[in-house]
Amino acid sequence: MLFRKTGKLKKEYDDQLIQLMTRTREDWQHQKGMVNLSVEISQQLSAASKLAEAKYFYLFKEARHRKIVIK
């Protein structure tokens, strides 16, 4: 009875992590598309693409650590 909220909170935070992963993946895909469409790739564009990729893979690693299964 005392620890019932633990499961509910974990599910809530897992759902937030899944939503954040989805948005981050879309941002990363957008950045990759910008790099692919560019004739000259600036350092700023390249850095933004690498940053978006790093954010996504960090969240992916966190999801694996929390054993989240996305359906």
PyMOL Python script that loads the backbone (N, CA, C, O; Angstrom):
from pymol import cmd

cmd.read_pdbstr("""\
ATOM      1  N   MET A   1       0.809  -1.196   0.000  1.00  0.00           N
ATOM      2  CA  MET A   1       0.000   0.000   0.000  1.00  0.00           C
ATOM      3  C   MET A   1       0.853   1.261   0.000  1.00  0.00           C
ATOM      4  O   MET A   1       0.509   2.259  -0.634  1.00  0.00           O
ATOM      5  N   LEU A   2       1.946   1.204   0.704  1.00  0.00           N
ATOM      6  CA  LEU A   2       2.763   2.388   0.852  1.00  0.00           C
ATOM      7  C   LEU A   2       3.516   2.738  -0.425  1.00  0.00           C
ATOM      8  O   LEU A   2       3.753   3.915  -0.699  1.00  0.00           O
ATOM      9  N   PHE A   3       3.894   1.735  -1.205  1.00  0.00           N
ATOM     10  CA  PHE A   3       4.726   1.963  -2.385  1.00  0.00           C
ATOM     11  C   PHE A   3       3.968   1.785  -3.697  1.00  0.00           C
ATOM     12  O   PHE A   3       4.581   1.420  -4.700  1.00  0.00           O
ATOM     13  N   ARG A   4       2.684   2.023  -3.726  1.00  0.00           N
ATOM     14  CA  ARG A   4       1.886   1.857  -4.940  1.00  0.00           C
ATOM     15  C   ARG A   4       2.215   2.873  -6.016  1.00  0.00           C
ATOM     16  O   ARG A   4       2.151   2.554  -7.203  1.00  0.00           O
ATOM     17  N   LYS A   5       2.559   4.067  -5.634  1.00  0.00           N
ATOM     18  CA  LYS A   5       2.821   5.117  -6.612  1.00  0.00           C
ATOM     19  C   LYS A   5       4.091   4.861  -7.409  1.00  0.00           C
ATOM     20  O   LYS A   5       4.275   5.448  -8.475  1.00  0.00           O
ATOM     21  N   THR A   6       4.966   4.000  -6.916  1.00  0.00           N
ATOM     22  CA  THR A   6       6.237   3.755  -7.590  1.00  0.00           C
ATOM     23  C   THR A   6       6.023   3.268  -9.011  1.00  0.00           C
ATOM     24  O   THR A   6       6.649   3.788  -9.935  1.00  0.00           O
ATOM     25  N   GLY A   7       5.164   2.293  -9.211  1.00  0.00           N
ATOM     26  CA  GLY A   7       4.885   1.774 -10.548  1.00  0.00           C
ATOM     27  C   GLY A   7       4.222   2.809 -11.437  1.00  0.00           C
ATOM     28  O   GLY A   7       4.533   2.909 -12.624  1.00  0.00           O
ATOM     29  N   LYS A   8       3.314   3.575 -10.866  1.00  0.00           N
ATOM     30  CA  LYS A   8       2.608   4.604 -11.626  1.00  0.00           C
ATOM     31  C   LYS A   8       3.571   5.707 -12.064  1.00  0.00           C
ATOM     32  O   LYS A   8       3.501   6.183 -13.198  1.00  0.00           O
ATOM     33  N   LEU A   9       4.465   6.110 -11.167  1.00  0.00           N
ATOM     34  CA  LEU A   9       5.435   7.146 -11.509  1.00  0.00           C
ATOM     35  C   LEU A   9       6.417   6.659 -12.558  1.00  0.00           C
ATOM     36  O   LEU A   9       6.782   7.407 -13.465  1.00  0.00           O
ATOM     37  N   LYS A  10       6.848   5.408 -12.440  1.00  0.00           N
ATOM     38  CA  LYS A  10       7.779   4.858 -13.429  1.00  0.00           C
ATOM     39  C   LYS A  10       7.131   4.853 -14.801  1.00  0.00           C
ATOM     40  O   LYS A  10       7.762   5.241 -15.784  1.00  0.00           O
ATOM     41  N   LYS A  11       5.881   4.421 -14.881  1.00  0.00           N
ATOM     42  CA  LYS A  11       5.183   4.396 -16.162  1.00  0.00           C
ATOM     43  C   LYS A  11       5.033   5.810 -16.726  1.00  0.00           C
ATOM     44  O   LYS A  11       5.199   6.025 -17.926  1.00  0.00           O
ATOM     45  N   GLU A  12       4.722   6.765 -15.861  1.00  0.00           N
ATOM     46  CA  GLU A  12       4.565   8.148 -16.306  1.00  0.00           C
ATOM     47  C   GLU A  12       5.881   8.702 -16.865  1.00  0.00           C
ATOM     48  O   GLU A  12       5.893   9.333 -17.922  1.00  0.00           O
ATOM     49  N   TYR A  13       6.971   8.466 -16.159  1.00  0.00           N
ATOM     50  CA  TYR A  13       8.273   8.955 -16.631  1.00  0.00           C
ATOM     51  C   TYR A  13       8.748   8.198 -17.862  1.00  0.00           C
ATOM     52  O   TYR A  13       9.419   8.768 -18.722  1.00  0.00           O
ATOM     53  N   ASP A  14       8.407   6.921 -17.952  1.00  0.00           N
ATOM     54  CA  ASP A  14       8.751   6.158 -19.154  1.00  0.00           C
ATOM     55  C   ASP A  14       8.017   6.717 -20.371  1.00  0.00           C
ATOM     56  O   ASP A  14       8.593   6.823 -21.453  1.00  0.00           O
ATOM     57  N   ASP A  15       6.753   7.070 -20.193  1.00  0.00           N
ATOM     58  CA  ASP A  15       5.985   7.660 -21.295  1.00  0.00           C
ATOM     59  C   ASP A  15       6.576   9.005 -21.722  1.00  0.00           C
ATOM     60  O   ASP A  15       6.647   9.307 -22.914  1.00  0.00           O
ATOM     61  N   GLN A  16       6.994   9.803 -20.753  1.00  0.00           N
ATOM     62  CA  GLN A  16       7.628  11.082 -21.084  1.00  0.00           C
ATOM     63  C   GLN A  16       8.929  10.861 -21.840  1.00  0.00           C
ATOM     64  O   GLN A  16       9.237  11.597 -22.777  1.00  0.00           O
ATOM     65  N   LEU A  17       9.699   9.843 -21.436  1.00  0.00           N
ATOM     66  CA  LEU A  17      10.953   9.536 -22.116  1.00  0.00           C
ATOM     67  C   LEU A  17      10.695   9.081 -23.547  1.00  0.00           C
ATOM     68  O   LEU A  17      11.437   9.452 -24.456  1.00  0.00           O
ATOM     69  N   ILE A  18       9.662   8.289 -23.755  1.00  0.00           N
ATOM     70  CA  ILE A  18       9.323   7.828 -25.104  1.00  0.00           C
ATOM     71  C   ILE A  18       8.939   9.019 -25.989  1.00  0.00           C
ATOM     72  O   ILE A  18       9.369   9.096 -27.140  1.00  0.00           O
ATOM     73  N   GLN A  19       8.140   9.938 -25.463  1.00  0.00           N
ATOM     74  CA  GLN A  19       7.755  11.124 -26.235  1.00  0.00           C
ATOM     75  C   GLN A  19       8.969  11.989 -26.563  1.00  0.00           C
ATOM     76  O   GLN A  19       9.091  12.503 -27.675  1.00  0.00           O
ATOM     77  N   LEU A  20       9.859  12.146 -25.596  1.00  0.00           N
ATOM     78  CA  LEU A  20      11.071  12.930 -25.824  1.00  0.00           C
ATOM     79  C   LEU A  20      11.964  12.257 -26.860  1.00  0.00           C
ATOM     80  O   LEU A  20      12.572  12.932 -27.690  1.00  0.00           O
ATOM     81  N   MET A  21      12.047  10.934 -26.814  1.00  0.00           N
ATOM     82  CA  MET A  21      12.837  10.200 -27.804  1.00  0.00           C
ATOM     83  C   MET A  21      12.264  10.395 -29.197  1.00  0.00           C
ATOM     84  O   MET A  21      13.015  10.558 -30.158  1.00  0.00           O
ATOM     85  N   THR A  22      10.960  10.380 -29.315  1.00  0.00           N
ATOM     86  CA  THR A  22      10.316  10.560 -30.614  1.00  0.00           C
ATOM     87  C   THR A  22      10.619  11.942 -31.186  1.00  0.00           C
ATOM     88  O   THR A  22      10.974  12.072 -32.357  1.00  0.00           O
ATOM     89  N   ARG A  23      10.477  12.970 -30.353  1.00  0.00           N
ATOM     90  CA  ARG A  23      10.775  14.333 -30.815  1.00  0.00           C
ATOM     91  C   ARG A  23      12.246  14.495 -31.168  1.00  0.00           C
ATOM     92  O   ARG A  23      12.582  15.147 -32.156  1.00  0.00           O
ATOM     93  N   THR A  24      13.120  13.905 -30.367  1.00  0.00           N
ATOM     94  CA  THR A  24      14.556  14.014 -30.617  1.00  0.00           C
ATOM     95  C   THR A  24      14.941  13.277 -31.885  1.00  0.00           C
ATOM     96  O   THR A  24      15.802  13.738 -32.635  1.00  0.00           O
ATOM     97  N   ARG A  25      14.310  12.135 -32.133  1.00  0.00           N
ATOM     98  CA  ARG A  25      14.593  11.380 -33.359  1.00  0.00           C
ATOM     99  C   ARG A  25      14.156  12.176 -34.588  1.00  0.00           C
ATOM    100  O   ARG A  25      14.866  12.218 -35.592  1.00  0.00           O
ATOM    101  N   GLU A  26      12.982  12.807 -34.500  1.00  0.00           N
ATOM    102  CA  GLU A  26      12.508  13.629 -35.617  1.00  0.00           C
ATOM    103  C   GLU A  26      13.458  14.799 -35.875  1.00  0.00           C
ATOM    104  O   GLU A  26      13.740  15.133 -37.026  1.00  0.00           O
ATOM    105  N   ASP A  27      13.948  15.417 -34.805  1.00  0.00           N
ATOM    106  CA  ASP A  27      14.903  16.517 -34.950  1.00  0.00           C
ATOM    107  C   ASP A  27      16.197  16.018 -35.593  1.00  0.00           C
ATOM    108  O   ASP A  27      16.757  16.684 -36.464  1.00  0.00           O
ATOM    109  N   TRP A  28      16.663  14.862 -35.168  1.00  0.00           N
ATOM    110  CA  TRP A  28      17.884  14.288 -35.732  1.00  0.00           C
ATOM    111  C   TRP A  28      17.697  13.976 -37.219  1.00  0.00           C
ATOM    112  O   TRP A  28      18.582  14.256 -38.028  1.00  0.00           O
ATOM    113  N   GLN A  29      16.548  13.397 -37.580  1.00  0.00           N
ATOM    114  CA  GLN A  29      16.274  13.096 -38.982  1.00  0.00           C
ATOM    115  C   GLN A  29      16.216  14.387 -39.808  1.00  0.00           C
ATOM    116  O   GLN A  29      16.687  14.421 -40.944  1.00  0.00           O
ATOM    117  N   HIS A  30      15.643  15.432 -39.239  1.00  0.00           N
ATOM    118  CA  HIS A  30      15.578  16.732 -39.917  1.00  0.00           C
ATOM    119  C   HIS A  30      16.988  17.281 -40.150  1.00  0.00           C
ATOM    120  O   HIS A  30      17.300  17.776 -41.233  1.00  0.00           O
ATOM    121  N   GLN A  31      17.827  17.187 -39.127  1.00  0.00           N
ATOM    122  CA  GLN A  31      19.203  17.675 -39.257  1.00  0.00           C
ATOM    123  C   GLN A  31      19.975  16.875 -40.303  1.00  0.00           C
ATOM    124  O   GLN A  31      20.743  17.446 -41.077  1.00  0.00           O
ATOM    125  N   LYS A  32      19.776  15.560 -40.331  1.00  0.00           N
ATOM    126  CA  LYS A  32      20.440  14.730 -41.337  1.00  0.00           C
ATOM    127  C   LYS A  32      19.971  15.106 -42.732  1.00  0.00           C
ATOM    128  O   LYS A  32      20.768  15.132 -43.670  1.00  0.00           O
ATOM    129  N   GLY A  33      18.689  15.396 -42.874  1.00  0.00           N
ATOM    130  CA  GLY A  33      18.153  15.818 -44.165  1.00  0.00           C
ATOM    131  C   GLY A  33      18.748  17.140 -44.615  1.00  0.00           C
ATOM    132  O   GLY A  33      19.047  17.324 -45.794  1.00  0.00           O
ATOM    133  N   MET A  34      18.919  18.063 -43.672  1.00  0.00           N
ATOM    134  CA  MET A  34      19.531  19.352 -44.004  1.00  0.00           C
ATOM    135  C   MET A  34      20.973  19.165 -44.472  1.00  0.00           C
ATOM    136  O   MET A  34      21.414  19.828 -45.410  1.00  0.00           O
ATOM    137  N   VAL A  35      21.703  18.265 -43.822  1.00  0.00           N
ATOM    138  CA  VAL A  35      23.093  18.000 -44.217  1.00  0.00           C
ATOM    139  C   VAL A  35      23.126  17.376 -45.606  1.00  0.00           C
ATOM    140  O   VAL A  35      23.972  17.728 -46.428  1.00  0.00           O
ATOM    141  N   ASN A  36      22.208  16.451 -45.868  1.00  0.00           N
ATOM    142  CA  ASN A  36      22.176  15.785 -47.173  1.00  0.00           C
ATOM    143  C   ASN A  36      21.795  16.742 -48.302  1.00  0.00           C
ATOM    144  O   ASN A  36      22.263  16.582 -49.429  1.00  0.00           O
ATOM    145  N   LEU A  37      20.956  17.730 -48.013  1.00  0.00           N
ATOM    146  CA  LEU A  37      20.523  18.672 -49.039  1.00  0.00           C
ATOM    147  C   LEU A  37      21.506  19.817 -49.264  1.00  0.00           C
ATOM    148  O   LEU A  37      21.440  20.506 -50.282  1.00  0.00           O
ATOM    149  N   SER A  38      22.402  20.016 -48.327  1.00  0.00           N
ATOM    150  CA  SER A  38      23.334  21.143 -48.417  1.00  0.00           C
ATOM    151  C   SER A  38      24.421  20.883 -49.445  1.00  0.00           C
ATOM    152  O   SER A  38      24.937  19.772 -49.566  1.00  0.00           O
ATOM    153  N   VAL A  39      24.754  21.926 -50.176  1.00  0.00           N
ATOM    154  CA  VAL A  39      25.871  21.852 -51.113  1.00  0.00           C
ATOM    155  C   VAL A  39      27.176  21.985 -50.335  1.00  0.00           C
ATOM    156  O   VAL A  39      28.100  21.189 -50.502  1.00  0.00           O
ATOM    157  N   GLU A  40      27.233  22.999 -49.490  1.00  0.00           N
ATOM    158  CA  GLU A  40      28.384  23.194 -48.620  1.00  0.00           C
ATOM    159  C   GLU A  40      27.913  23.020 -47.181  1.00  0.00           C
ATOM    160  O   GLU A  40      26.989  23.700 -46.733  1.00  0.00           O
ATOM    161  N   ILE A  41      28.544  22.119 -46.475  1.00  0.00           N
ATOM    162  CA  ILE A  41      28.150  21.854 -45.096  1.00  0.00           C
ATOM    163  C   ILE A  41      28.962  22.766 -44.180  1.00  0.00           C
ATOM    164  O   ILE A  41      30.186  22.656 -44.106  1.00  0.00           O
ATOM    165  N   SER A  42      28.276  23.654 -43.491  1.00  0.00           N
ATOM    166  CA  SER A  42      28.971  24.557 -42.569  1.00  0.00           C
ATOM    167  C   SER A  42      29.292  23.810 -41.275  1.00  0.00           C
ATOM    168  O   SER A  42      28.711  22.764 -40.984  1.00  0.00           O
ATOM    169  N   GLN A  43      30.212  24.356 -40.521  1.00  0.00           N
ATOM    170  CA  GLN A  43      30.577  23.740 -39.246  1.00  0.00           C
ATOM    171  C   GLN A  43      29.408  23.785 -38.277  1.00  0.00           C
ATOM    172  O   GLN A  43      29.218  22.870 -37.475  1.00  0.00           O
ATOM    173  N   GLN A  44      28.635  24.842 -38.353  1.00  0.00           N
ATOM    174  CA  GLN A  44      27.494  24.983 -37.459  1.00  0.00           C
ATOM    175  C   GLN A  44      26.432  23.922 -37.760  1.00  0.00           C
ATOM    176  O   GLN A  44      25.857  23.340 -36.841  1.00  0.00           O
ATOM    177  N   LEU A  45      26.177  23.676 -39.029  1.00  0.00           N
ATOM    178  CA  LEU A  45      25.200  22.663 -39.420  1.00  0.00           C
ATOM    179  C   LEU A  45      25.688  21.270 -39.042  1.00  0.00           C
ATOM    180  O   LEU A  45      24.911  20.441 -38.569  1.00  0.00           O
ATOM    181  N   SER A  46      26.962  21.020 -39.250  1.00  0.00           N
ATOM    182  CA  SER A  46      27.542  19.734 -38.890  1.00  0.00           C
ATOM    183  C   SER A  46      27.487  19.512 -37.382  1.00  0.00           C
ATOM    184  O   SER A  46      27.176  18.413 -36.924  1.00  0.00           O
ATOM    185  N   ALA A  47      27.787  20.551 -36.616  1.00  0.00           N
ATOM    186  CA  ALA A  47      27.749  20.447 -35.156  1.00  0.00           C
ATOM    187  C   ALA A  47      26.326  20.215 -34.657  1.00  0.00           C
ATOM    188  O   ALA A  47      26.114  19.435 -33.729  1.00  0.00           O
ATOM    189  N   ALA A  48      25.355  20.883 -35.265  1.00  0.00           N
ATOM    190  CA  ALA A  48      23.955  20.705 -34.865  1.00  0.00           C
ATOM    191  C   ALA A  48      23.492  19.284 -35.150  1.00  0.00           C
ATOM    192  O   ALA A  48      22.749  18.698 -34.363  1.00  0.00           O
ATOM    193  N   SER A  49      23.929  18.731 -36.272  1.00  0.00           N
ATOM    194  CA  SER A  49      23.568  17.362 -36.624  1.00  0.00           C
ATOM    195  C   SER A  49      24.173  16.367 -35.641  1.00  0.00           C
ATOM    196  O   SER A  49      23.500  15.436 -35.200  1.00  0.00           O
ATOM    197  N   LYS A  50      25.432  16.564 -35.303  1.00  0.00           N
ATOM    198  CA  LYS A  50      26.098  15.666 -34.355  1.00  0.00           C
ATOM    199  C   LYS A  50      25.498  15.788 -32.960  1.00  0.00           C
ATOM    200  O   LYS A  50      25.393  14.794 -32.241  1.00  0.00           O
ATOM    201  N   LEU A  51      25.104  16.997 -32.576  1.00  0.00           N
ATOM    202  CA  LEU A  51      24.480  17.207 -31.280  1.00  0.00           C
ATOM    203  C   LEU A  51      23.127  16.500 -31.204  1.00  0.00           C
ATOM    204  O   LEU A  51      22.814  15.864 -30.198  1.00  0.00           O
ATOM    205  N   ALA A  52      22.333  16.608 -32.253  1.00  0.00           N
ATOM    206  CA  ALA A  52      21.032  15.938 -32.291  1.00  0.00           C
ATOM    207  C   ALA A  52      21.211  14.423 -32.229  1.00  0.00           C
ATOM    208  O   ALA A  52      20.446  13.733 -31.554  1.00  0.00           O
ATOM    209  N   GLU A  53      22.215  13.908 -32.929  1.00  0.00           N
ATOM    210  CA  GLU A  53      22.489  12.469 -32.902  1.00  0.00           C
ATOM    211  C   GLU A  53      22.915  12.029 -31.505  1.00  0.00           C
ATOM    212  O   GLU A  53      22.470  10.989 -31.020  1.00  0.00           O
ATOM    213  N   ALA A  54      23.766  12.805 -30.860  1.00  0.00           N
ATOM    214  CA  ALA A  54      24.235  12.462 -29.518  1.00  0.00           C
ATOM    215  C   ALA A  54      23.088  12.467 -28.511  1.00  0.00           C
ATOM    216  O   ALA A  54      23.020  11.600 -27.640  1.00  0.00           O
ATOM    217  N   LYS A  55      22.183  13.448 -28.632  1.00  0.00           N
ATOM    218  CA  LYS A  55      21.025  13.508 -27.741  1.00  0.00           C
ATOM    219  C   LYS A  55      20.152  12.272 -27.911  1.00  0.00           C
ATOM    220  O   LYS A  55      19.711  11.677 -26.927  1.00  0.00           O
ATOM    221  N   TYR A  56      19.903  11.885 -29.165  1.00  0.00           N
ATOM    222  CA  TYR A  56      19.044  10.730 -29.418  1.00  0.00           C
ATOM    223  C   TYR A  56      19.665   9.459 -28.848  1.00  0.00           C
ATOM    224  O   TYR A  56      18.981   8.673 -28.193  1.00  0.00           O
ATOM    225  N   PHE A  57      20.946   9.255 -29.093  1.00  0.00           N
ATOM    226  CA  PHE A  57      21.571   8.030 -28.611  1.00  0.00           C
ATOM    227  C   PHE A  57      21.706   8.009 -27.092  1.00  0.00           C
ATOM    228  O   PHE A  57      21.700   6.936 -26.488  1.00  0.00           O
ATOM    229  N   TYR A  58      21.829   9.183 -26.464  1.00  0.00           N
ATOM    230  CA  TYR A  58      21.823   9.227 -25.004  1.00  0.00           C
ATOM    231  C   TYR A  58      20.460   8.783 -24.469  1.00  0.00           C
ATOM    232  O   TYR A  58      20.384   7.983 -23.537  1.00  0.00           O
ATOM    233  N   LEU A  59      19.396   9.302 -25.060  1.00  0.00           N
ATOM    234  CA  LEU A  59      18.053   8.908 -24.628  1.00  0.00           C
ATOM    235  C   LEU A  59      17.793   7.437 -24.921  1.00  0.00           C
ATOM    236  O   LEU A  59      17.123   6.757 -24.144  1.00  0.00           O
ATOM    237  N   PHE A  60      18.319   6.943 -26.038  1.00  0.00           N
ATOM    238  CA  PHE A  60      18.168   5.532 -26.384  1.00  0.00           C
ATOM    239  C   PHE A  60      18.859   4.659 -25.341  1.00  0.00           C
ATOM    240  O   PHE A  60      18.323   3.631 -24.925  1.00  0.00           O
ATOM    241  N   LYS A  61      20.055   5.076 -24.922  1.00  0.00           N
ATOM    242  CA  LYS A  61      20.788   4.327 -23.903  1.00  0.00           C
ATOM    243  C   LYS A  61      20.030   4.346 -22.577  1.00  0.00           C
ATOM    244  O   LYS A  61      19.981   3.335 -21.876  1.00  0.00           O
ATOM    245  N   GLU A  62      19.446   5.478 -22.235  1.00  0.00           N
ATOM    246  CA  GLU A  62      18.662   5.591 -21.009  1.00  0.00           C
ATOM    247  C   GLU A  62      17.428   4.688 -21.065  1.00  0.00           C
ATOM    248  O   GLU A  62      17.070   4.066 -20.065  1.00  0.00           O
ATOM    249  N   ALA A  63      16.787   4.613 -22.216  1.00  0.00           N
ATOM    250  CA  ALA A  63      15.619   3.739 -22.372  1.00  0.00           C
ATOM    251  C   ALA A  63      16.020   2.273 -22.220  1.00  0.00           C
ATOM    252  O   ALA A  63      15.290   1.491 -21.611  1.00  0.00           O
ATOM    253  N   ARG A  64      17.157   1.903 -22.760  1.00  0.00           N
ATOM    254  CA  ARG A  64      17.637   0.525 -22.602  1.00  0.00           C
ATOM    255  C   ARG A  64      17.954   0.236 -21.143  1.00  0.00           C
ATOM    256  O   ARG A  64      17.693  -0.863 -20.654  1.00  0.00           O
ATOM    257  N   HIS A  65      18.513   1.213 -20.451  1.00  0.00           N
ATOM    258  CA  HIS A  65      18.842   1.042 -19.037  1.00  0.00           C
ATOM    259  C   HIS A  65      17.570   0.859 -18.204  1.00  0.00           C
ATOM    260  O   HIS A  65      17.544   0.073 -17.257  1.00  0.00           O
ATOM    261  N   ARG A  66      16.523   1.591 -18.567  1.00  0.00           N
ATOM    262  CA  ARG A  66      15.248   1.490 -17.846  1.00  0.00           C
ATOM    263  C   ARG A  66      14.391   0.328 -18.331  1.00  0.00           C
ATOM    264  O   ARG A  66      13.312   0.077 -17.793  1.00  0.00           O
ATOM    265  N   LYS A  67      14.878  -0.385 -19.361  1.00  0.00           N
ATOM    266  CA  LYS A  67      14.194  -1.551 -19.938  1.00  0.00           C
ATOM    267  C   LYS A  67      12.809  -1.182 -20.460  1.00  0.00           C
ATOM    268  O   LYS A  67      11.815  -1.843 -20.160  1.00  0.00           O
ATOM    269  N   ILE A  68      12.771  -0.108 -21.247  1.00  0.00           N
ATOM    270  CA  ILE A  68      11.526   0.352 -21.853  1.00  0.00           C
ATOM    271  C   ILE A  68      11.359  -0.338 -23.197  1.00  0.00           C
ATOM    272  O   ILE A  68      12.294  -0.400 -23.996  1.00  0.00           O
ATOM    273  N   VAL A  69      10.163  -0.853 -23.441  1.00  0.00           N
ATOM    274  CA  VAL A  69       9.853  -1.484 -24.719  1.00  0.00           C
ATOM    275  C   VAL A  69       8.851  -0.595 -25.442  1.00  0.00           C
ATOM    276  O   VAL A  69       7.764  -0.328 -24.929  1.00  0.00           O
ATOM    277  N   ILE A  70       9.221  -0.138 -26.637  1.00  0.00           N
ATOM    278  CA  ILE A  70       8.339   0.705 -27.439  1.00  0.00           C
ATOM    279  C   ILE A  70       7.610  -0.186 -28.424  1.00  0.00           C
ATOM    280  O   ILE A  70       8.233  -0.955 -29.156  1.00  0.00           O
ATOM    281  N   LYS A  71       6.288  -0.082 -28.442  1.00  0.00           N
ATOM    282  CA  LYS A  71       5.488  -0.945 -29.313  1.00  0.00           C
ATOM    283  C   LYS A  71       5.171  -0.256 -30.598  1.00  0.00           C
ATOM    284  O   LYS A  71       4.504  -0.830 -31.458  1.00  0.00           O
TER     285      LYS A  71
END
""", "prot")
cmd.dss("prot")
cmd.show_as("cartoon", "prot")
cmd.util.cbc("prot")
cmd.orient("prot")
